[in-house]
């Protein structure tokens, strides 16, 4: 059963496998308008493989007040600060992974400890105004202070990769959110640099909200590995696409982190078991 936690002021859930196989936990960060609930299917798949998984709610509605109280701050930076505080509360090195806005946050927090590797699934692209957040046909009407959900048509396109029986519950669980951080990303106000921490970007070639060529360019810029999924859209965290997504994550982490990633078990007497 998932365990409810509070990490550095953020709500989280911890899911543990029956037999843990990997040295560090994976921390999952959700897309804008979504919560940790939308990542439970992905978390369950990872747990079945032997990963310990934290699902973190980033609560974007809090960012507006914190930014107003500090004119030198910005919404994206405020989220990064909150997430890093939560990660420090875990008390170990971690692997960061996220979807959409959460994916871009995972890439950014990988620029500092305790993150050993990061995976971004269909991340927001700096300098690109995603149609998911456009409030009308005119770009000029795209406002950071808007907290409304996307239109019905866009929501249906958003979850198109999910199985038909999953879509209604996914849509009902969407929540209004402060889009200030997404606005800053679209304006190109968020800077990324090449960094030695292993990072992976995965994007669907049919994603209307994150063009895969833009995602590939971001990967090249920051020195990350890039994988495209032919014929797949934005919701690559559920449905039939999930198996392919998990396979790419698993392959990347094992190759990038090597033997350090594998948890070495010992017998009760302290000796490693015979092979």
Secondary structure, DSSP 8 states (H G I E B T S, - for coil): --EEEEETTEEEEEE--SS--BSSEEEEE--TT--GGGGHHHHHHHHHTT--EEEE---GGGHHHHHHH-TT--HHHHHHHHHHHHHHHH-S-EEEEEETHHHHHHHHHTTSTTEEEEEEES---TT---GGG--SSSGGG--TT------HHHHHHHTTTS-HHHHHHHHHT------HHHHHHHTT-S-----SSEEEEEEETT-SSS-HHHHHHHHHHHT-EEEEETT--S-TTSTTHHHHHHHHHHHHHHHHHGGGGB---B-TTS-B---
